[in-house]
Amino acid sequence: MATYSKQDFDAQHYHDARPLYPDSYYETLIGFHKEKAGNTTNLAMDIGTGSGFVALKLADYFDRVIGTDLSKTMIEASRQNAISAKKDSVDFLVAPAEITPESVKEGSIDLITAAEACHWMDMDRVFEEAYRVLKPNGTLSWWFYLDPVFVGFPEATKLNLEFSYASSVEKYGDDYEKFLGPFFENPGHEKYREGLRDVFPPEKYFYDTVQKYYHPEQNERDYTTLFIEKQITLRTYKNYGTSWSGYHSWKKAFPEKPDTVDEFISKLQKIIDVDLDTPINVIFPTIYTLTRRR
């Protein structure tokens, strides 16, 4: 994904602004993997690893972990995060998700993960490559948190989606673009919106596929173990917004214009009627898929 590969992209800010995944999901993931008799925990690989926090978490369960990403900037940040976390069993390598580094042997990996990343990948090629490098019965899992729901404030949720996907020029006739929709790379951004709900691994390569989706407005009490509810401030959400790839592209297009995330946050303030430092509740819809290599 082009923006994350640029040298001036602030990978640490990206890392700090992102929600973390709950331990309960990692327990689901590892439980699914170990449920199959004979599965081992020697080697895991996290593709599209970004700032590396999933790979570092997997080090709590696996003897060795590899994190790969197409972005050299992200891999450099991941290596620094591994040093800070004192986890020397994790290696970070520059590589696309569809091509495993040559140092990894065919049929040697126990588990492959991809978190918040598959919308940028060629999934047909990912499935073929995962089949090649996974051990028989090895696990493949990918998951997403999606656009947040502002609990109790549907107009704020609606504005957030509008800002992220629409065009203010087309919708409101603005003389320059004030929304980020046109500045995200597609079709990846549109695929993210639905969390690849219609993507399943081919049955000739994988079996025992499980997919679970949660949205607080659609299945309010049907929680999954990938449940992400946070108390945040609008100041924190501003930092989150400025980590988006679409925002970085917008800033390059309109460096002299009033900051569009500032204006967006100001509108959210009016809807929710809070200052920048008052905690508010958000829930992230989530989706995860687990499957086994034949």
Secondary structure, DSSP 8 states (H G I E B T S, - for coil): -HHHHSTT--HHHHHHHS----HHHHHHHHHHHHHSTT---SEEEEES-TTSHHHHHHTTT-SEEEEEES-HHHHHHHHHHHHHHT-TTEEEEE--TTS--TTS-TT-EEEEEEES-GGGS-HHHHHHHHHHHEEEEEEEEEEEE-S-EETT-HHHHHHHHHHHH--HHHHH--SS--SSGGGS-TTHHHHHHHTTTT----TTTEEEEEEEEE-TTTSTT---SS-EEEEE-HHHHHHHHTTSHHHHHHHHH-TTS--HHHHHHHHHHHHHT--TTS-EEEEE-EEEEEEEE-
